[in-house]
Amino acid sequence: MKTDVTDTGSALTLRARKRNERRDRVFAAAIALFVEKGFEETTMDDIAARSGLSRTTVFNHFPRKVHFLEEWTLRRRLRASQTFEPAGLAGQPVDEVLRSYMIALAEVSLETPAETRALQSATLEYSALLFDHPLARDLADVVAVTGATLRPTASPDQVGRLLALGYFAAVLRWVEHDPPQFDLKDELVALAHTVLNGALVGADTRDA
């Protein structure tokens, strides 16, 4: 019997879509519970019950509770990175690109304040922020791809780390009060400006 390749491909696509839908369902249930109850107080059984799926299904998608935090930070970074096309970054002014990126990161927090308040501290507690955080790598890649001319004492990795550390410090201060006591967009734009002013060749001349 001859197998229809098109039918097989459609079946695989359908299975992949169903799997992604279940993953999103589990993820949405977990985030809602973290906001309501707190990260530490929420169990995998709670997540299974809220999602309406089995405990086994939850573990198939997220073997450890910390994986929800990793997924949460990944999705936020992906949303922010939609402000630019990676393939078109070469030769673009790095200050303009990073300004747009920082504004986009701020907007993600502004759109999801409850999530940010509930999860930002937990994500930092379970991540290697001071050593190798994914956001620092993303920011370093942006600096490198633009081809920005840095001072001999600076590097894309260094700039990425400084921006990531400053970003998280700003967000933690921002969520400390409700309502917030400063504009997160302005704070992050100022952060990028300050870091680049020390890293870029000729930056101090442009500001003069």
N, C-alpha and C positions, 0 to 999 in steps of 0.2 A: 504493500500500500504506500502510495506516494504522499509525503507530508507537504502540506502547503506552507511554504516559508513565510508567506504573509500572515497566515493564521497563527503560526508559531510566534512570530514577532509581536503580533497584536496581543497574544496571551501573556507574553513576557511583559509587555508594556502595561497591561492591565494589572498584573500581579505587582509590578513595581509601584504603580499608582496607588493600589490598595495598601501596600506596605508603607508608603510615604504618608498616606492619610492616617493610618494607625499611629505612626510615629508622631505626626502633628497633634493628633488627639491626645496621646499620652503627654506630650510636651505641654500643651495648653492646660491640661488638668494639673500638672505639676506646678507650673508657674502660678496658676490661680491659687493653689493651696499654699505655696510659699508666701504669697502676698497676704493671705488670710491668717495663716497659722504661724508662719515663720519657717525658715529652711530646716533648722534642727528639729523642730517639733513635727514636721511632716514625715510620714513613713511611706515606704513603697506600697504597703497595703492601702494606705489612704489614696495614693495616686491611682492604683488599680481600680478602687471603688469609684472614685470620681470620674475616671475615664470610661468606666463600663467595660473594661477589658480585663483579661486575666492577669494575675501576678506574673505568670510566665511571659506573657506578651510584653509587659512593662520591662522586665529584665532583659528580654531579647533586644529591645531598642536602647535601653539605658541600663547597663549592668550595674552601675553604681550611681548613687544619688548625685554625686559631684558632677557626673556627666551632663546633668541638666544645666548646671551652671556654665559648663564649657559650651554647650549648645546655645545658651542664652547670649553669652558674649559673642559667639561667632555670628549669630543672626544679627546682632546689633552692628557689628563691624561690617557685615555684608550690606546692610541697609545704608550705612554711611558711605561706603565705597561706591555706591551707585551714582554719586555726584560726579564721577569722572570715569573716563574710559581708559583702563590701564595701558592699552596699546597706543594711546595718543598722548601719553605723558612726556615722552622724550622731547626735550627742548622747551617745555612749558615753564613759566616762572614758578619756582618752587614755593615762593611765599603765597602766591595766589592759589595754588593747588592745595597747600596745607590749610590756608584760611578757609577754603570751601569745605575741606574735610572736617576741620574742627567745628564749623557751623553745623555740618550734617550730624556729627556725633552729639552735639548739644541738642539738636532737634529730636534725636531718638529719645534722649532722656526727658525732654519737655513733653513729648507725646506719651510717655509711659512713666509718669512720676511715681506711681505706687510701686510698680515693679522695680524701679531704680532704687527707691528707698529700702525696699525689702531685700534686694538681692546684691546690690553693689558691694557692700561690706563682706558678704559671704563669698562672693567670687574672688575677692582679693585674698581672703583668708586661705582659700584652697588653690591659689595660683602662685606661680613663681614670678611674681611681679618684679622683684628686684634683680632677677637674673635673666629671664627669657620669656617675657609675656608676648603673646601673639600680636597684640596691638603695637607693641614696640617694633616688632619685625615688620608689620604692615607699613608703619610710618617710615621706617628705615628704607624699605623698598621704594616708597614714593620718592624720597629724597634722592636715592641712587638712580632711579629711572629718569628723573627729570634732568639729570646731568648737572645739577647745581655745583658751582665751584665753591668748595669749602676751604676754610683756613687749614693750614697744615696740622693744627692741633685738634681739628674736628673730623668726624667721620659720620656717614649715614647712620651707622649703628648707635653712635653716641647721641645723635640728634633724636633718633627714634626713641631711645630709652628716656631721655629727658622729657620729651613731649608726652610719652605715655605716663610717666610718673606725675607730671604736672596735671595731666588730664584727670587721673584718678583722684588726686588730691583735691582738685577743684570740684569734682562731682560729689565727693564725700562731704565737703563743706557745704555744697549746695543743698544736699538732702538733709542736712542737720537741722534746718529750720523749715517750718511750714506756716506761712509761705516763705520761699527762699529770700535771702537777704541781698542777693546780687544777681545780675544777669549772667547766666551761664555762657551764652554765646559770646558776649563781650569778654568774659574772663578767658575763654579758650582762645579767642582771636588774639588777645593780648599775650597769652602764653606763647603762641606760635611766633609772634613778632619778637618777643624777648629772646627766645631760644635761637631763632634764625639770625637775629642781630649780632649774636656772639659767634655764630658758626659760619656765616657766609662771608666770602671775600668781598670787601667793598660795601658791606651793609651799613657800617657807620657813616660812610661817605654819602650814601643815598639818604640817610636820615638827617644829615646836616642841613 
